[in-house]
Each structure stands twice: as C-alpha cells, then as structure tokens.
Amino acid sequence: MKEYKVESLIYYSKITTDSKHIAKSSQKEIQEKLDEYAKNGYRLVSTDATNFGMAVYIYLYFEK
C-alpha cells in the first residue's frame, strides 16, 4: 500500500521591485524539503500553489 505525505509551505510577499522575490527566496527551502523526503524514500508526485492576500501557499505531494 502506498503512503502519502503533503508538505505545505507559506511565503509572504513584500514590497519590492523584484517580481520574482518569492521564487528566489523559497528555492533553498523547497530543495531542502525535496532532499529530506527523498532520503526517506518518498518521491514528489505533484505540486500546487495558491495565494491568499499577501501570502503564497505551496503544496508538495509525496508518495512512497
């Protein structure tokens, strides 16, 4: 039977002229999560993202 995990990450927008600041600042943390789950035998099967107000919610879906 497969085992599933969902990891949610939240990033807040800030006033800046760099429209890609969330992508740049979140890249390291997302890579760390991918590495952590891979060490435990999980693989990334899907992603999703949504925004609410000044926050961006990123969901990583893993299976083992």
N, C-alpha and C positions, 0 to 999 in steps of 0.2 A: 504494500500500500504506500502511495506517495505521501510525503509530508510537505506541507506548505508553510511559508512564513511571509509576512508582509512587514516591510520596514517603511515608516513614514518619516520624512524629513521636512522641516519648515524653515524657510528663508524669508527674511523681511526686506522689502525694498527700501531704498534710501534715496534721498535727493542727490542726484549726481548727473553728470553729463554722459556717463558711460552706461549705455543702454544694456550692456551685457555683464554688468557687475554681479548679478546673482549667479550667472553661469560660471563666471571666473572664480567667485568665492566659494561656490559649492563643489567644485570639481574634486578637490582633495578629499573632502569628507565622503562624497559618494564613492570614490575609488577605494577608500578605506573600508567602507561597508561591503563593497563587492568582494574585496580580498578576504575580509573576515568570514563572510558566508561561504566563499569558495573553499576556504580551509576546512570548513565543517561539512563539506560535501554537497553544498547547495549550488544550484545554477540559477541565474537570472532568467526568468521566462517572460516577464512583461514589465512595463513601466507605465505610469500615468502621472499627470500633473494637473493641478487646478490652482486657481488663485481666488483669494477672498480678501478684499480690502487691500492692504499693503503687503500681504503675505502670499508666498508661493508654496504650495504643498506638493511634494514629490513622493510618489509611492513606488517602491521597488518590490516586485513579487518574485519570490524564490520557490523552487521545489527541489526535493531530494528523492 
